[in-house]
Amino acid sequence: MAEFERLQLDDTSWVDVARGWLGDLGVDLDAALADVLANTRWQGSRLYKYDHWVEENRLGAMWRPGEPVPHPALLDAHRALQHRYNVRFEGFAILQYRNERDGQAFHRDRDMRWCEDTLIGILTLGATRPWLLRPRAHRNDHALENKGATHDLAPAAGDLFVLGGRCQADWEHSVPPIHRRTDVRLSAQWRWTSKAGRPEVGASYRAPQHYSRGR
């Protein structure tokens, strides 16, 4: 079985990393990728930025208990994560990065509202892509290399990692577009919050953005 190794980001934020976790369960990773691609009802999404709608550079879907699962390994992962971390997930999201042009900028999962004690599980299928982390303190320092990223977890097919503690409060993550041709990458994502601490104030990542009206 793959071992979990904890990367301590700071005193209150951490990531558990289990390389090859899904393959060690005996899952055929290529077959799982093909099944999830074929059995998921993919949807695009749009964000309103200033004066027009922008298509997000990825596709997504949601799964909730009681619905058909795209591949049984995802249900096994759902149960295993709940058991290991003693939490309950309402379901999971599946994201598809179709090629090297797809990606997501640095952000936090602020739509959870309570970000001071969370668990975010991420299971990867398909191509290896950069997966960057940076402390929020770096977000406005544009002189920093790689936009201030301090870690690249670069998950490969079958890798699992879990972000915990104050990771969503004090750190940002990104799947940047890359400058070489690459195949599809999928990630299944589980999210939980204890609802401890102060809720986030202000608009979420998905909220419409408008020009400020300075005087």
N, C-alpha and C positions, 0 to 999 in steps of 0.2 A: 504493500500500500504506500502511496505517496505520503511523505511527511509534510506537516505544516511547519513552516519557518516564519517566525514573527519578525517583521521589519518595524522597529520602533522609530516613528517619524519625529516625535518629540515626547514630552512627558505624558501627554494625554491622547495622542493619536498614533495609530498603528495599522499595519497591513499584515494579514496572514497569507502566505504564499504557498501553494501546493502545486509544484510542477508535475505535469503528466497525470493529474488526479483522475481524470475520466478514463484515460487509457488503462490505468492500473485497475480499474473496475471491470476490465475485460470488454469495454465498448469499442467497436470498430468506428474510429473517428471519421473516416471518409464516408462510411454509410450513414452515420449520424448526421453529418453535415448535409448530405444529399436529401435525407428524409426531412430535416427541419426546413430546408429551402423549399421543398416540394409541398409540404403539409401545412405551411404557415400562410395565413391570409395577410400578406404584407400590405402596409399602407404608408403613403408618404404623409408628411406634415409640413405646415407652413408657419413661419413667424412673420409678424408685422414689424418692419424696420423703417421707422421714420415716415416714409410716404408710399410704401409699396409692400406687397407680400413677397417673401423669399422662401423658396423651397429648401427644406433642410436637406443636407447632403448625406442622407441615410434613409433607410426604411425601418419600420417598426411594427410590432404587434404585442398584444397582451394575452396572457393565459391566466385563467382563474380556476380554482378547484371545481370539478364537475364538468369541465369542458374537455374535448378530445385533446390529448397532448401530442405535439408534433413528433416526439420520439420518447420512448419510455425512459431513456437515460435522464431526461430533464426532470421527470417526476421523481426518479431516484435521488437526483441532486437536491431537489426541493425538500424532500424528507430528511436527507442526510444533513443538510445545513440547519434545518430546524432542530434536529436532535443534537448536533454538536454545540450549537450556540444557545439552545434552550429559548428559542423565540418562535413566533408564529408569523408566517408570511401570508398575505392575502392573495398572492399569486406571483407571477414574474413577468418581466418584459423581455422581448427578444429584439435585438437590433441587428440590422444588416448593413455593413459597409461594403458596397458593391465592388469598388475598385479603389485605386490610389487617390482618386479625386474626392471620395467621400471622407468625411471626418467631422469633428466637433471641437469647437474652441474651448479654451479653459473656462471652467464654470464649477459651481457647487450645486448639489441637489437641494436647492433652497425651497423647492415646492413641497418638501417634506415638512416644512415650517419649523419643526423642532430638530435642530442639527447638532446639539451638544452631546448626544449619546445615541449613535446610530450604528447599524450594521448594513453594509452594502456588499452583497456577494456577486461576483462576476465570473462566469464560466465561458471560455472561449472555444470556438470551433473555426477551422479554416486557417487563413493566412496569419502569419505573425506580423503585427503592426506595432509601432511605438504606442505606448500608453503612459503619458507623462503626469507627474505630480509636482506641484510647486506650493510653497507656503503662500498664504494670502498676502504676506508682507511684500512679496515680489511682484504683485500684480500691476503696479504702476511704474515700475522701474524698467523702462523700455531699453535701457542700455545693457541689460543682462542678456547673456547668451541663451538661446533656446527659450526665450520669453520667461526666464527665471526658473525653469524646471530643474529640480534637484534629483529626481529619480525617473527612470524609464523602466517600467515593469515588463514591457515587451512580451505579453502573453502569447504563447504558442498554442496550437490545437490541444485541447484537453487540460490546459492549465486552469486552475481555480485560484482566485484570491478574494479576500474579504477585508474590507476597510472598516475600522471600528473606532470607538471613542469619539473624540472631537474632530475626526477627519473631515467631515462635511462642514464643520464650523470654521476650521482654521486652514484648510488646504483646498486647492483647486486641482481638477484633473482634465485631461484633454486627450483626444485621439486625433492627431493632426493629419491632414493630407500629406502624402509623401511624393517624392519626385522620381519614383521608379515604378514600373508596372507591377501590380500585385493582384492577387486573386481575392475572392470574396472572404470577408471575415464576419463571423456571427458572434454575438455575445448574449447570453442569458443573464438577466440581472434581477437580484432579489433585494428588496429594501425594507428596512424596519427601523422604527424610532421608538425610544422609550417615552417620548414626550416629556422628558425632563428638561429643566432649564427654561430659558426665555425663548419664546417663539420668534422666528425671523420677522423683521419689519421691512416693508417695502415690496416691490413687485418681484415676481419670480422670473426665472430665466425665460420662460415662455411668454411673459407679458409683453404686450405691444410696446415698442420703443418709439418715442417722439422727439422732435427737435425741442430743445429748451427754449423758453421765451425770455431771454435776457433783456434787460432794459438799459 
